[in-house]
Amino acid sequence: MVLGKVKSLTISFDCLNGSHVPVYSSGDSVSGKVNVEVTGDIRVKSLRIHARGHAKVRWTESRNAGSNTAYTQNYTEEVDYFTHKHLLIGHERDDDNSEEGLTTIHSGRHEYAFSFELPQIPLATSFEGRHGSVRYWVKAELHRPWLLPVKLKKEFTVFEHIDINTPSLLAPQAGTKEKTLCCWLCTSGPISLSAKIERKGYTPGESIQIFAEIENCSSRMVVPKAALYQTQTFYAKGKMKEVKQLVANLRGESLSSGKTETWNGKLLKIPPVSPSIIDCSIIRVEYSLMVYVDIPGAMDLFLNLPLVIGTIPLHPFGSRTSSVSSQYSINNWLGLTLPERPEAPPSYADIVTEEQRQNLMSSNACNNFELALQGPLFAYIQEFRYLPPPLYSEVDPNPDQPTEEHPSCPSR
């Protein structure tokens, strides 16, 4: 008797909403098929699937115990969101090789459907980071007597949706800072920076409008810049590991002594990055826009504005300056510092023209953006790994309101 062979074992998912990639959210039904192709008849004990969703972090640190003795400390932590097991054919026991209760799979291609519900609890968005990950997968196992099992694992994507049309994420973000440079006994005039953005919540593909004013009353040449950063934070055994990455940036014109530069809605486009992760106990993914003034030979002057990258874009009729948004104070975000000096941004080659800015602000552009997000946004999940965050820009303090004249720079 010639024994048959397993030619292939594959898993396919039934994608939702006509998408071409398997993307789900909490409470959704995950369904698909396990495809088995065999040449010749085979006898199997069981064919089953095992589905799981979990977050895991892991990093290693070297420590000195004194007397030239060093040891390595491992930090690991794991959170399970769900587990599901289902028998497709056969019986549960795989620890014996008896010929009783075996199922025959005849030569050819066979499909076995499966389905299970994701829990209704908040699930962390799928993520791959430097020291941890959030993964969801289905594993198929084909067991036969006297042979090693055939196994296959396939991942699917989960989005924990963040709607940026909520009052807290529609609140404008702004701040003002000033810095006076000292060189021995000489003190130059101050460098001032004010910056504002329309809201806190954005989605990938949108452009952040930055309103800012930079006044250089010092004796040095300075350069205004903006950067968008992603911060990955991992927690294990009471310890924390942080990774900060530059996603996007831009720079303004160099300012000589006594000069002022105003950004009237300078655009910084958000690349296809992972949404913020704020509900996972061991992994957080956060974003911030830093508008700063690069000062040669001195610490930079900067404003750090927190952002939330969501999955549900701004409603076309949503008000960006609603009365609800005005109830949120921006003072809590002032004075935040970065753990280290930001990376120098590349040359600003992609300068946005006024015509392009007007097109982006038009309702037609908004509609096109929404259409673009109906499919490609979910595909971004496979591309966001290790992408750095973009820079953010200065605030224009009420450009449409009459303001008092700024004091002139002191004479040199």
Buried (B, 14 or more C-beta within 10 A) or exposed (E): EEEBEBEEBBBEBEBBEEEEBBBBBBEBEBBBBBBBBBEBBBBBBBBBBBBBBBBBBBBEEEEEEEEEEEEEEEBEBEBEBBEBEEEBBBEEEBEEEEEEEBBEBEBEEBEBEBEBEBEEEEBBBBBBBBBBBBBBBBBBBBBBEEBEBBEBEBBBBBBBEBBBBBEBBBBBBBBBBEBEBEEEEEEBBBBBBBBBBBBBBBBBBBBBBBBBBBBBBBBBBBBBBBBBBBBBBBBBEEEEBEBBBBBBBBBBEEBEBBBEBBBEBBBBBBBBBBBBBBBBEBBBBBBBBBBBBBBEEBEBBBBBBBBBBBBBBBEEEEEEEEEEBEEBEBEEBBEBEBEEEBBEBEEEEEEBEEEEBEEBEEEEBBEEBBEEBEBBBBBBBEEBEEBBBBBBBBBBBEBEEEEEEEEEBEEE
